[in-house]
Amino acid sequence: MEKGFVLINCDLGAEEYIVEELKQIPQVKAAYVTFGAYDVIAEINANSSEEFDQTVSHKIRNLSRVESTMTLKATNLEG
């Protein structure tokens, strides 16, 4: 299982639109509007590294009104 977070900057006023679009992507477990340097944060859970990468590269970054993203891929620190 791959887990991570995508921080998203979008067009002014597009935050709610982006959150609703993200909720349609099966690998997105949660999405929130934020205040600060980024407009939206999405939690991603994928079955493989390839699925994680495809979700970020082809599904999230290609959404209309997304300007930029920063991906934070989590690592398992157990064991």
C-alpha positions as CSV (number, residue, x, y, z in Angstrom):
1,M,0.0,0.0,0.0
2,E,1.3,3.4,-0.9
3,K,0.1,6.5,0.9
4,G,0.8,10.2,0.6
5,F,-0.5,13.7,0.3
6,V,-0.8,16.1,-2.6
7,L,-0.7,19.8,-1.9
8,I,-2.5,21.7,-4.7
9,N,-2.5,25.3,-5.9
10,C,-5.4,26.1,-8.1
11,D,-7.1,29.1,-9.8
12,L,-8.6,31.7,-7.5
13,G,-12.0,30.5,-6.4
14,A,-11.6,27.0,-7.7
15,E,-11.0,25.3,-4.4
16,E,-14.4,23.7,-3.9
17,Y,-14.5,22.6,-7.5
18,I,-11.1,20.9,-7.1
19,V,-12.2,19.2,-3.9
20,E,-15.4,17.8,-5.6
21,E,-13.3,16.6,-8.6
22,L,-10.8,14.9,-6.3
23,K,-13.6,13.0,-4.5
24,Q,-14.4,11.3,-7.8
25,I,-10.9,9.7,-8.0
26,P,-11.0,6.3,-6.2
27,Q,-7.5,6.6,-4.8
28,V,-8.3,9.9,-3.1
29,K,-9.4,9.1,0.5
30,A,-9.9,12.7,1.6
31,A,-9.6,16.2,0.2
32,Y,-9.8,19.5,2.1
33,V,-9.6,23.2,1.3
34,T,-6.7,24.7,3.3
35,F,-5.4,28.2,4.2
36,G,-1.8,29.0,3.7
37,A,0.7,28.3,0.9
38,Y,-1.5,25.7,-0.7
39,D,-5.2,25.8,-1.5
40,V,-6.2,22.1,-1.3
41,I,-4.7,18.9,0.3
42,A,-5.6,15.4,-0.9
43,E,-4.8,12.1,0.9
44,I,-3.9,9.4,-1.6
45,N,-4.0,5.6,-0.9
46,A,-2.9,3.3,-3.8
47,N,-2.2,-0.4,-4.1
48,S,1.2,0.2,-5.7
49,S,3.8,2.8,-6.4
50,E,2.9,2.8,-10.0
51,E,-0.8,3.4,-9.2
52,F,0.2,6.2,-6.8
53,D,2.3,7.9,-9.5
54,Q,-0.3,7.5,-12.2
55,T,-3.0,9.0,-9.9
56,V,-0.9,12.1,-9.2
57,S,0.5,12.5,-12.7
58,H,-2.5,11.7,-14.8
59,K,-5.5,12.2,-12.7
60,I,-4.8,15.1,-10.3
61,R,-2.3,17.2,-12.2
62,N,-4.5,17.0,-15.3
63,L,-7.6,18.4,-13.5
64,S,-8.6,21.7,-15.0
65,R,-7.9,24.7,-12.8
66,V,-4.9,23.0,-11.1
67,E,-1.9,25.3,-11.3
68,S,0.7,23.3,-9.4
69,T,1.2,20.4,-7.0
70,M,3.6,19.2,-4.4
71,T,3.5,15.5,-3.6
72,L,4.5,14.1,-0.2
73,K,4.8,10.3,-0.3
74,A,4.7,8.7,3.1
75,T,7.1,5.9,4.2
76,N,6.5,3.1,6.6
77,L,8.7,3.7,9.5
78,E,7.9,0.4,11.3
79,G,10.3,-2.4,11.7
